[in-house]
């Protein structure tokens, strides 16, 4: 039986790399600020057993999403097995993440921060 919340070292680490282009032609200038805002926003999503890291995708050779457990990279299927321990499906988590990220992008692009950089 798992006792929630887990200690940080036992949580699934999810790194998501955001493409600057998703923020339009000025994305390169906006991406760091956007990732800081997204990092705060995602701190409420399944935080009992997930640690989120939302970062700019500056290296295209790295995967968009990366999973790790106890500082060791794991596969998508292993991440799915881990989440099943908490009655959660990886595809549902990813869908929730995508929906929230899309809404954040829309809100951010309407914000003053994006308007001042454009």
CNS distance restraints for C-alpha pairs under 8 A (distance, minus, plus):
assign (resid   2 and name CA) (resid   6 and name CA) 7.83 0.50 0.50
assign (resid   4 and name CA) (resid  48 and name CA) 5.79 0.50 0.50
assign (resid   4 and name CA) (resid  49 and name CA) 7.35 0.50 0.50
assign (resid   5 and name CA) (resid  47 and name CA) 7.69 0.50 0.50
assign (resid   5 and name CA) (resid  48 and name CA) 4.22 0.50 0.50
assign (resid   5 and name CA) (resid  49 and name CA) 6.37 0.50 0.50
assign (resid   6 and name CA) (resid  10 and name CA) 6.10 0.50 0.50
assign (resid   6 and name CA) (resid  11 and name CA) 6.25 0.50 0.50
assign (resid   6 and name CA) (resid  48 and name CA) 6.10 0.50 0.50
assign (resid   6 and name CA) (resid  49 and name CA) 5.96 0.50 0.50
assign (resid   7 and name CA) (resid  11 and name CA) 6.72 0.50 0.50
assign (resid   8 and name CA) (resid  51 and name CA) 7.44 0.50 0.50
assign (resid   9 and name CA) (resid  69 and name CA) 7.46 0.50 0.50
assign (resid   9 and name CA) (resid  70 and name CA) 5.29 0.50 0.50
assign (resid   9 and name CA) (resid  71 and name CA) 7.70 0.50 0.50
assign (resid  10 and name CA) (resid  49 and name CA) 7.59 0.50 0.50
assign (resid  10 and name CA) (resid  69 and name CA) 6.69 0.50 0.50
assign (resid  10 and name CA) (resid  70 and name CA) 6.01 0.50 0.50
assign (resid  11 and name CA) (resid  48 and name CA) 7.68 0.50 0.50
assign (resid  11 and name CA) (resid  49 and name CA) 4.63 0.50 0.50
assign (resid  11 and name CA) (resid  50 and name CA) 5.04 0.50 0.50
assign (resid  11 and name CA) (resid  51 and name CA) 6.29 0.50 0.50
assign (resid  11 and name CA) (resid  69 and name CA) 6.59 0.50 0.50
assign (resid  11 and name CA) (resid  70 and name CA) 7.53 0.50 0.50
assign (resid  12 and name CA) (resid  49 and name CA) 6.15 0.50 0.50
assign (resid  12 and name CA) (resid  50 and name CA) 4.68 0.50 0.50
assign (resid  12 and name CA) (resid  51 and name CA) 6.09 0.50 0.50
assign (resid  12 and name CA) (resid  67 and name CA) 6.94 0.50 0.50
assign (resid  12 and name CA) (resid  68 and name CA) 5.99 0.50 0.50
assign (resid  12 and name CA) (resid  69 and name CA) 5.12 0.50 0.50
assign (resid  12 and name CA) (resid  70 and name CA) 7.79 0.50 0.50
assign (resid  12 and name CA) (resid  79 and name CA) 7.46 0.50 0.50
assign (resid  12 and name CA) (resid  82 and name CA) 7.75 0.50 0.50
assign (resid  13 and name CA) (resid  50 and name CA) 5.81 0.50 0.50
assign (resid  13 and name CA) (resid  51 and name CA) 4.77 0.50 0.50
assign (resid  13 and name CA) (resid  52 and name CA) 6.07 0.50 0.50
assign (resid  13 and name CA) (resid  53 and name CA) 7.50 0.50 0.50
assign (resid  13 and name CA) (resid  67 and name CA) 5.65 0.50 0.50
assign (resid  13 and name CA) (resid  68 and name CA) 4.96 0.50 0.50
assign (resid  13 and name CA) (resid  69 and name CA) 6.04 0.50 0.50
assign (resid  14 and name CA) (resid  50 and name CA) 6.97 0.50 0.50
assign (resid  14 and name CA) (resid  51 and name CA) 6.18 0.50 0.50
assign (resid  14 and name CA) (resid  52 and name CA) 5.06 0.50 0.50
assign (resid  14 and name CA) (resid  53 and name CA) 6.13 0.50 0.50
assign (resid  14 and name CA) (resid  65 and name CA) 7.00 0.50 0.50
assign (resid  14 and name CA) (resid  66 and name CA) 5.82 0.50 0.50
assign (resid  14 and name CA) (resid  67 and name CA) 4.82 0.50 0.50
assign (resid  14 and name CA) (resid  68 and name CA) 6.63 0.50 0.50
assign (resid  15 and name CA) (resid  52 and name CA) 6.07 0.50 0.50
assign (resid  15 and name CA) (resid  53 and name CA) 4.60 0.50 0.50
assign (resid  15 and name CA) (resid  54 and name CA) 5.99 0.50 0.50
assign (resid  15 and name CA) (resid  55 and name CA) 7.38 0.50 0.50
assign (resid  15 and name CA) (resid  64 and name CA) 7.99 0.50 0.50
assign (resid  15 and name CA) (resid  65 and name CA) 5.65 0.50 0.50
assign (resid  15 and name CA) (resid  66 and name CA) 5.09 0.50 0.50
assign (resid  15 and name CA) (resid  67 and name CA) 6.43 0.50 0.50
assign (resid  16 and name CA) (resid  52 and name CA) 7.73 0.50 0.50
assign (resid  16 and name CA) (resid  53 and name CA) 6.21 0.50 0.50
assign (resid  16 and name CA) (resid  54 and name CA) 5.02 0.50 0.50
assign (resid  16 and name CA) (resid  55 and name CA) 6.30 0.50 0.50
assign (resid  16 and name CA) (resid  64 and name CA) 5.74 0.50 0.50
assign (resid  16 and name CA) (resid  65 and name CA) 4.60 0.50 0.50
assign (resid  16 and name CA) (resid  66 and name CA) 6.56 0.50 0.50
assign (resid  17 and name CA) (resid  54 and name CA) 6.06 0.50 0.50
assign (resid  17 and name CA) (resid  55 and name CA) 4.96 0.50 0.50
assign (resid  17 and name CA) (resid  56 and name CA) 5.21 0.50 0.50
assign (resid  17 and name CA) (resid  57 and name CA) 4.54 0.50 0.50
assign (resid  17 and name CA) (resid  63 and name CA) 7.61 0.50 0.50
assign (resid  17 and name CA) (resid  64 and name CA) 4.96 0.50 0.50
assign (resid  17 and name CA) (resid  65 and name CA) 6.37 0.50 0.50
assign (resid  18 and name CA) (resid  22 and name CA) 7.67 0.50 0.50
assign (resid  18 and name CA) (resid  31 and name CA) 7.71 0.50 0.50
assign (resid  18 and name CA) (resid  35 and name CA) 7.46 0.50 0.50
assign (resid  18 and name CA) (resid  54 and name CA) 7.13 0.50 0.50
assign (resid  18 and name CA) (resid  55 and name CA) 6.13 0.50 0.50
assign (resid  18 and name CA) (resid  56 and name CA) 4.88 0.50 0.50
assign (resid  18 and name CA) (resid  57 and name CA) 5.12 0.50 0.50
assign (resid  18 and name CA) (resid  64 and name CA) 7.18 0.50 0.50
assign (resid  19 and name CA) (resid  23 and name CA) 7.98 0.50 0.50
assign (resid  19 and name CA) (resid  31 and name CA) 7.84 0.50 0.50
assign (resid  19 and name CA) (resid  56 and name CA) 6.30 0.50 0.50
assign (resid  19 and name CA) (resid  57 and name CA) 5.16 0.50 0.50
assign (resid  19 and name CA) (resid  58 and name CA) 7.66 0.50 0.50
assign (resid  20 and name CA) (resid  24 and name CA) 7.49 0.50 0.50
assign (resid  20 and name CA) (resid  27 and name CA) 4.44 0.50 0.50
assign (resid  20 and name CA) (resid  28 and name CA) 5.23 0.50 0.50
assign (resid  20 and name CA) (resid  30 and name CA) 7.47 0.50 0.50
assign (resid  20 and name CA) (resid  31 and name CA) 5.39 0.50 0.50
assign (resid  20 and name CA) (resid  56 and name CA) 6.80 0.50 0.50
assign (resid  20 and name CA) (resid  57 and name CA) 7.03 0.50 0.50
assign (resid  21 and name CA) (resid  25 and name CA) 6.47 0.50 0.50
assign (resid  21 and name CA) (resid  26 and name CA) 7.82 0.50 0.50
assign (resid  21 and name CA) (resid  27 and name CA) 5.25 0.50 0.50
assign (resid  21 and name CA) (resid  28 and name CA) 7.32 0.50 0.50
assign (resid  22 and name CA) (resid  27 and name CA) 6.80 0.50 0.50
assign (resid  22 and name CA) (resid 105 and name CA) 7.73 0.50 0.50
assign (resid  23 and name CA) (resid  27 and name CA) 4.51 0.50 0.50
assign (resid  23 and name CA) (resid  30 and name CA) 7.18 0.50 0.50
assign (resid  23 and name CA) (resid  31 and name CA) 7.28 0.50 0.50
assign (resid  23 and name CA) (resid 105 and name CA) 6.94 0.50 0.50
assign (resid  23 and name CA) (resid 109 and name CA) 7.05 0.50 0.50
assign (resid  26 and name CA) (resid  30 and name CA) 6.51 0.50 0.50
assign (resid  26 and name CA) (resid 117 and name CA) 7.32 0.50 0.50
assign (resid  26 and name CA) (resid 118 and name CA) 6.08 0.50 0.50
assign (resid  27 and name CA) (resid  31 and name CA) 5.60 0.50 0.50
assign (resid  29 and name CA) (resid 117 and name CA) 7.21 0.50 0.50
assign (resid  30 and name CA) (resid  34 and name CA) 6.14 0.50 0.50
assign (resid  30 and name CA) (resid 114 and name CA) 6.80 0.50 0.50
assign (resid  30 and name CA) (resid 117 and name CA) 7.27 0.50 0.50
assign (resid  31 and name CA) (resid  35 and name CA) 6.04 0.50 0.50
assign (resid  31 and name CA) (resid  56 and name CA) 6.09 0.50 0.50
assign (resid  32 and name CA) (resid  36 and name CA) 6.33 0.50 0.50
assign (resid  32 and name CA) (resid  55 and name CA) 7.44 0.50 0.50
assign (resid  32 and name CA) (resid  56 and name CA) 6.32 0.50 0.50
assign (resid  33 and name CA) (resid  37 and name CA) 6.45 0.50 0.50
assign (resid  34 and name CA) (resid  38 and name CA) 6.09 0.50 0.50
assign (resid  34 and name CA) (resid 105 and name CA) 7.98 0.50 0.50
assign (resid  34 and name CA) (resid 108 and name CA) 7.22 0.50 0.50
assign (resid  35 and name CA) (resid  39 and name CA) 5.89 0.50 0.50
assign (resid  35 and name CA) (resid  54 and name CA) 5.67 0.50 0.50
assign (resid  35 and name CA) (resid  55 and name CA) 5.55 0.50 0.50
assign (resid  35 and name CA) (resid  56 and name CA) 6.52 0.50 0.50
assign (resid  36 and name CA) (resid  40 and name CA) 6.60 0.50 0.50
assign (resid  36 and name CA) (resid  54 and name CA) 7.54 0.50 0.50
assign (resid  36 and name CA) (resid  55 and name CA) 7.92 0.50 0.50
assign (resid  37 and name CA) (resid  41 and name CA) 6.34 0.50 0.50
assign (resid  38 and name CA) (resid  42 and name CA) 6.06 0.50 0.50
assign (resid  38 and name CA) (resid  54 and name CA) 6.59 0.50 0.50
assign (resid  38 and name CA) (resid 101 and name CA) 7.44 0.50 0.50
assign (resid  38 and name CA) (resid 104 and name CA) 7.06 0.50 0.50
assign (resid  39 and name CA) (resid  43 and name CA) 6.48 0.50 0.50
assign (resid  39 and name CA) (resid  52 and name CA) 7.10 0.50 0.50
assign (resid  39 and name CA) (resid  53 and name CA) 6.47 0.50 0.50
assign (resid  39 and name CA) (resid  54 and name CA) 5.32 0.50 0.50
assign (resid  42 and name CA) (resid  52 and name CA) 6.73 0.50 0.50
assign (resid  43 and name CA) (resid  47 and name CA) 6.26 0.50 0.50
assign (resid  43 and name CA) (resid  51 and name CA) 7.67 0.50 0.50
assign (resid  43 and name CA) (resid  52 and name CA) 6.77 0.50 0.50
assign (resid  45 and name CA) (resid  50 and name CA) 7.93 0.50 0.50
assign (resid  46 and name CA) (resid  50 and name CA) 5.84 0.50 0.50
assign (resid  47 and name CA) (resid  51 and name CA) 6.29 0.50 0.50
assign (resid  57 and name CA) (resid  62 and name CA) 7.91 0.50 0.50
assign (resid  57 and name CA) (resid  64 and name CA) 7.31 0.50 0.50
assign (resid  66 and name CA) (resid  73 and name CA) 7.43 0.50 0.50
assign (resid  66 and name CA) (resid  74 and name CA) 7.93 0.50 0.50
assign (resid  66 and name CA) (resid  76 and name CA) 7.95 0.50 0.50
assign (resid  67 and name CA) (resid  73 and name CA) 5.81 0.50 0.50
assign (resid  67 and name CA) (resid  74 and name CA) 5.54 0.50 0.50
assign (resid  67 and name CA) (resid  75 and name CA) 6.68 0.50 0.50
assign (resid  67 and name CA) (resid  76 and name CA) 6.89 0.50 0.50
assign (resid  67 and name CA) (resid  79 and name CA) 6.53 0.50 0.50
assign (resid  68 and name CA) (resid  72 and name CA) 5.12 0.50 0.50
assign (resid  68 and name CA) (resid  73 and name CA) 4.09 0.50 0.50
assign (resid  68 and name CA) (resid  74 and name CA) 5.12 0.50 0.50
assign (resid  68 and name CA) (resid  79 and name CA) 7.87 0.50 0.50
assign (resid  69 and name CA) (resid  73 and name CA) 6.49 0.50 0.50
assign (resid  69 and name CA) (resid  74 and name CA) 6.76 0.50 0.50
assign (resid  74 and name CA) (resid  78 and name CA) 6.04 0.50 0.50
assign (resid  74 and name CA) (resid  79 and name CA) 6.65 0.50 0.50
assign (resid  75 and name CA) (resid  79 and name CA) 6.24 0.50 0.50
assign (resid  76 and name CA) (resid  80 and name CA) 6.21 0.50 0.50
assign (resid  77 and name CA) (resid  81 and name CA) 6.29 0.50 0.50
assign (resid  78 and name CA) (resid  82 and name CA) 6.23 0.50 0.50
assign (resid  79 and name CA) (resid  83 and name CA) 6.24 0.50 0.50
assign (resid  79 and name CA) (resid  90 and name CA) 7.27 0.50 0.50
assign (resid  80 and name CA) (resid  84 and name CA) 6.27 0.50 0.50
assign (resid  80 and name CA) (resid  89 and name CA) 6.38 0.50 0.50
assign (resid  80 and name CA) (resid  90 and name CA) 4.99 0.50 0.50
assign (resid  81 and name CA) (resid  85 and name CA) 6.96 0.50 0.50
assign (resid  82 and name CA) (resid  86 and name CA) 7.62 0.50 0.50
assign (resid  83 and name CA) (resid  87 and name CA) 6.63 0.50 0.50
assign (resid  83 and name CA) (resid  88 and name CA) 5.21 0.50 0.50
assign (resid  83 and name CA) (resid  89 and name CA) 6.20 0.50 0.50
assign (resid  83 and name CA) (resid  90 and name CA) 6.58 0.50 0.50
assign (resid  84 and name CA) (resid  88 and name CA) 5.13 0.50 0.50
assign (resid  84 and name CA) (resid  89 and name CA) 6.07 0.50 0.50
assign (resid  88 and name CA) (resid  92 and name CA) 7.34 0.50 0.50
assign (resid  88 and name CA) (resid  93 and name CA) 7.30 0.50 0.50
assign (resid  89 and name CA) (resid  93 and name CA) 6.33 0.50 0.50
assign (resid  90 and name CA) (resid  94 and name CA) 6.07 0.50 0.50
assign (resid  91 and name CA) (resid  95 and name CA) 6.03 0.50 0.50
assign (resid  92 and name CA) (resid  96 and name CA) 6.10 0.50 0.50
assign (resid  93 and name CA) (resid  97 and name CA) 6.05 0.50 0.50
assign (resid  94 and name CA) (resid  98 and name CA) 6.01 0.50 0.50
assign (resid  95 and name CA) (resid  99 and name CA) 6.16 0.50 0.50
assign (resid  96 and name CA) (resid 100 and name CA) 6.15 0.50 0.50
assign (resid  97 and name CA) (resid 101 and name CA) 5.97 0.50 0.50
assign (resid  98 and name CA) (resid 102 and name CA) 6.02 0.50 0.50
assign (resid  99 and name CA) (resid 103 and name CA) 6.26 0.50 0.50
assign (resid 100 and name CA) (resid 104 and name CA) 6.14 0.50 0.50
assign (resid 101 and name CA) (resid 105 and name CA) 6.16 0.50 0.50
assign (resid 102 and name CA) (resid 106 and name CA) 6.32 0.50 0.50
assign (resid 103 and name CA) (resid 107 and name CA) 6.16 0.50 0.50
assign (resid 104 and name CA) (resid 108 and name CA) 5.86 0.50 0.50
assign (resid 105 and name CA) (resid 109 and name CA) 6.03 0.50 0.50
assign (resid 106 and name CA) (resid 110 and name CA) 6.42 0.50 0.50
assign (resid 107 and name CA) (resid 111 and name CA) 6.28 0.50 0.50
assign (resid 108 and name CA) (resid 113 and name CA) 7.48 0.50 0.50
assign (resid 108 and name CA) (resid 114 and name CA) 6.49 0.50 0.50
assign (resid 109 and name CA) (resid 114 and name CA) 5.38 0.50 0.50
assign (resid 109 and name CA) (resid 115 and name CA) 7.26 0.50 0.50
assign (resid 110 and name CA) (resid 114 and name CA) 6.95 0.50 0.50
assign (resid 110 and name CA) (resid 115 and name CA) 7.24 0.50 0.50
assign (resid 111 and name CA) (resid 115 and name CA) 6.44 0.50 0.50
assign (resid 112 and name CA) (resid 116 and name CA) 6.02 0.50 0.50
assign (resid 113 and name CA) (resid 117 and name CA) 6.63 0.50 0.50
assign (resid 114 and name CA) (resid 118 and name CA) 6.26 0.50 0.50
